[in-house]
């Protein structure tokens, strides 16, 4: 498990992993840094924590974009730390984390990577310590970032991170590059396009997806149109 950093804009980074084509975010302020998602298991989390330390010695705050296993099972590697999430994320974790773990362990065994199944099997579930419903501002020292829930979409509790001074939004799985947006049983498809409009109203120059490479607002608009078509087809 090893990733590589891509600098997105001043003090904003994306760490790219081959596994699941996953992308994790980092925003560095003058006093604190914010780590956006924590990876698939504690080994992944530890690799990520070490990689963050290559860029900054500052204390970290964590945000979990949503309750899908690859976004939170690395959290224990960062403790102690404040862990932010949407208020419905905590409930989703309590309800679904163990089933999510079993599903993916079985999938890893099937695809011939039992070591990933084993690591997922031993990862501790860490619940968020700080919850919000619509929006919260975090002062990282010299720069403020906003965590916000732009609406229903990939799940009912997706959080995006807006870094206004860099015109960057970390979108979690509301945006996906390199593969179609992931529609699951917890997706609210008919709301997803307008949720992306709310996100685009922040006027980012760069949007960092939860999987794939950073994209432009034009890319997000095309994905929104694709989701609108899917929603109309399903209606
Ligand atoms: Zn997801």
Boltz pocket constraint, residues with backbone or C-beta under 6 A from the ligand:
constraints:
  - pocket:
      binder: B
      contacts: [[A, 66], [A, 68], [A, 154], [A, 173], [A, 182]]
      max_distance: 6.0
